[in-house]
Amino acid sequence: MEKMLLTLVALTLIALILNLPFGYIRSTTKKFSLKWFICIHIPIPIVILMRIWLGFSYQAIPLLFIGSMLGQLLGGYFNKVKLS
């Protein structure tokens, strides 16, 4: 049980880190443009495949969604304040 919880936390952090560069790029594009849409949706299949590969059910989706959203928002924030 403890190993599964640690794996879920690690997967959430991976989702967050994976979304950082996409959030960075997304924040420079016009809202609702094709590039904006692609930046939001490219990481989704990767996170889904990792979730299935690691054996998590659909119940893990809300936590992974939160991690992905935080990655998008933090990436946009880093672009705005130019932290390098």
N, C-alpha and C positions, 0 to 999 in steps of 0.2 A: 504493500500500500504506500509506504513511504517513498519507494523508488518510482512509483507511478506519479505521485505528486511532484516529485523533483523533475521528472521527465516533462510533465505538463508545464511547469514553471519555465523550464529550459525552452520548450517549444514556443511558449508565449514570448519569451525574450528574443528568440530567433525571428518570430513574426514581426516584432517591433523593429529589430535591426534590419530585416529585409525591406521593410517599408520606408526606412529613413531616406535612402537616395531617391525613391519615387516621390516622396512628399516634398523633398528639396526641389526636384524638377517640376512637380505639379504646381508649386507655388509661383512659378514664373510664367505659367501658361494662362491663356484666356479660359475663364471658367466655362465649362460645358463644351469645350472644343474636343476634337478627336484625341489630341495629345493628352489633355487633362483626363479624359475617360480612360485612356490606355494606362496612364500612370497609376490610376486607382485600381485597375482590374488585373494588371499583369501579376502581381504577387499572390493573388487569390488562389489560382490553381496550385502554386507551389506549396502554400500553407495547407491546402486541402490534401495534397498528396503526402506531405509529411505527417499530417494527422492520421490519415488512414494507415500509412506505413508503420507508424508507432502504435497503432491499435486503439486509438481513442475513438469513442463514439461521437455522435452528434451533440452530446451534452457538453463537450469541450468547446464547441463553436463560440459561445458568448465570450469566454475568456480570450480566445484567439482573436476574435473580432476587436475586443478592447485593445489588445496588444498591437494589432494592425493599425487601428485608428490612432493610437498614441504615436506610432512610428510615422504615420503620415503627418500628423500635427507637429511633432517635434522636427521632422525634416523641413517643413515649411517655416517653422520658427527659426531654425538654424540658418536658413537662407535669408530671412528677414534681418537678423542681427549680424549676419556674416561671421559666424563662429567657424574658424578653420583650424 
